[in-house]
C-alpha cells in the first residue's frame, strides 16, 4: 500500500503528461529566396494561425513576437510564405526561425 501511495504521489508531483495534455509537434520548414525576399513555408493544417514567431542570427540579431489574442493571429497556409515581420536577413549569416502554429 505504501508503494502505491508513493508511486501515485510521484506521478502527481512530477507532472507526467496525461491524456488531456497537449503534445507539441515540431515539423521542419523550408526556406527559399522568392523575388529577392526570404520565403519560409511550413506544413500548416487548415485553420492554423501563427501564435508566436522567433528569429535569431549568428550575429546576435533577434526578434520575438507573440500574438495571444485571436484577432491578432495571422492565418498560416501550407505552401505559402509565412510573414517575416520585417526581420532583416543579411547574406552570409546563419539564421534560425521558429513559428508556433495553433488551431483555435
C-alpha positions in Angstrom: 0.0 0.0 0.0 2.9 2.4 0.8 4.4 1.7 -2.6 1.2 2.6 -4.3 0.8 5.9 -2.4 4.5 6.7 -3.1 4.1 5.9 -6.8 0.9 7.9 -7.1 2.4 10.9 -5.3 5.4 10.8 -7.6 3.3 10.9 -10.8 1.2 13.8 -9.4 4.2 15.9 -8.3 6.3 15.3 -11.4 3.6 16.5 -13.8 3.8 13.5 -16.2 1.8 14.0 -19.4 -1.7 12.7 -19.3 -4.4 12.2 -21.9 -5.5 15.9 -21.8 -2.0 17.4 -22.1 -1.2 18.9 -25.5 1.8 17.5 -27.2 3.8 19.9 -29.3 4.9 18.6 -32.7 8.0 20.0 -34.3 7.9 20.0 -38.1 10.6 21.2 -40.5 10.0 24.2 -42.6 11.5 25.2 -45.9 13.3 28.4 -46.7 14.0 29.8 -50.2 14.6 33.2 -51.9 11.5 34.4 -53.8 11.5 37.8 -55.5 14.7 38.8 -53.5 12.8 38.0 -50.2 13.2 35.1 -47.8 10.2 32.8 -48.1 9.6 30.4 -45.3 7.0 27.7 -45.8 5.7 25.3 -43.3 3.3 22.3 -43.4 0.3 24.1 -41.8 -3.1 22.4 -41.4 -6.3 24.1 -42.3 -7.4 26.7 -39.6 -3.9 27.0 -38.0 -2.7 30.5 -37.2 0.6 32.0 -36.1 0.7 32.2 -32.3 4.3 33.2 -31.9 7.4 33.7 -34.1 11.1 33.9 -33.2 14.1 34.6 -35.4 17.8 34.7 -34.5 21.1 35.0 -36.3 24.7 34.2 -35.6 25.4 38.0 -35.4 23.0 38.4 -32.5 20.1 39.9 -34.3 16.8 38.6 -32.7 13.1 39.2 -32.9 10.3 37.6 -30.8 6.6 38.3 -31.3 3.6 36.7 -29.6 0.0 37.0 -30.8 -2.1 35.8 -27.9 -5.3 37.5 -29.0 -7.1 35.5 -31.8 -7.8 38.8 -33.7 -4.0 39.4 -34.0 -3.2 36.0 -35.3 -2.3 35.5 -38.9 -3.6 32.6 -40.9 -0.9 30.1 -41.9 -1.5 28.4 -45.3 0.5 25.4 -46.3 2.8 26.2 -49.3 2.5 30.0 -48.9 5.3 32.2 -47.5 4.9 33.0 -43.8 5.5 36.6 -42.7 8.9 37.6 -41.5 7.7 40.7 -39.7 10.4 43.0 -41.1 13.3 40.8 -39.9 16.5 41.9 -41.8 18.2 38.9 -43.4 21.8 39.6 -44.4 23.6 37.4 -46.9 26.3 35.2 -45.3 24.7 35.0 -41.8 23.2 31.8 -40.4 19.6 32.1 -39.1 17.1 30.1 -37.1 13.4 30.6 -37.3 10.6 29.2 -35.1 6.9 29.6 -35.7 4.3 28.3 -33.3 1.1 27.5 -35.0 -2.1 26.8 -33.1 -5.6 25.9 -34.1 -8.4 27.7 -32.2 
